[in-house]
Each structure stands twice: as structure tokens, then as C-alpha cells.
């Protein structure tokens, strides 16, 4: 790990694609997580509230994703918060994203489909993580994706929260 990356950071290996929502199947049986992300202005930090209604579970997390030459292999640090800690941080100025995340199986691995709400309603992005760069390169997305956006900064969720859906 690079010397300027904190000791407890790990690399997140992830790729992301825009979805053709008209071609996408219903994904019946997918597990759903309701997510409210707040991208804290002036930082690279994200405050997240995750709710799994089927499990009666709510979790809170603070994450920092570091800049990297390769957006598919970004160093990341996360830690879980109490509800009180989360509520305290809600007072910080932030840009918000609300989405439903569907977890489903494709090609013998778990994938996530984000269905955005609010100002980003209609946008759908599918993503998948892998254990390393080699496994990531071998990922075959579902047939209903339009194009990969992993390396396009304007399609990162923090940018979407600030600027909305890009026109490209």
C-alpha cells in the first residue's frame, strides 16, 4: 500500500455500468437495501444510512474513498457509527443521494443495482466488486448494460450528488 494511504485503508476493486432500464429484467427475489448517502462538502467523505427492511436492520457508516490513478482500484476506509454519531454528522453541509440497491446473483457472484431517486430518478447503475484486479478484469456484466462508467469521474456518486446526471 502507498505510504500516503492510511494504515487501515484497503483497496476496493469495483466496476460500474449504466443500465438500460427498458431491457433490464425485474430481478424478482433480489435483496433490497435502502441507502441515503450524504457527500460531505469539501471532503472525500460519505455519510451513509443503510436500511434492510426484510431484516429489520439499519446501519450507519462513514467512508472515505481516496484519489487513485485507477478508479477501479481505489483505496477506501470505512467505519460503522452509532445512530447518535450519524445524527451528529448530519449537521455537516452535504450533497445527498437516495437510492434503492438491489443485490442479485449474476455469473456466480453478487452484483448490486442502484435505482436512484429524487433528482437522479430514472438513473440505474449496476456494479460489482472483486477480490483483486485480475478478477475484476474478468467480470462480464449483464446483457442489459449500456456502457461502463467506472473510469468517468462525472459518473461517480459524489459527482452525481453535486452536478446531477451528466449529458454525455
Secondary structure, 3 states (H helix, E strand, C coil): CCCCCCCCCEEEEEEEEEECCCCCCCCCCCEEEEEEEEEECCCCEEEEEEEECCCCEEEEEEEEECCCCCCCEEEEEEEEECHHHHHHHCCCCEEEEEEEEEEEEECCEEEEEEEECHHHCCCEEEEEEECCHHHHHCCCCCCCEEEECCCCHHHCHHHHHHHCCCCC
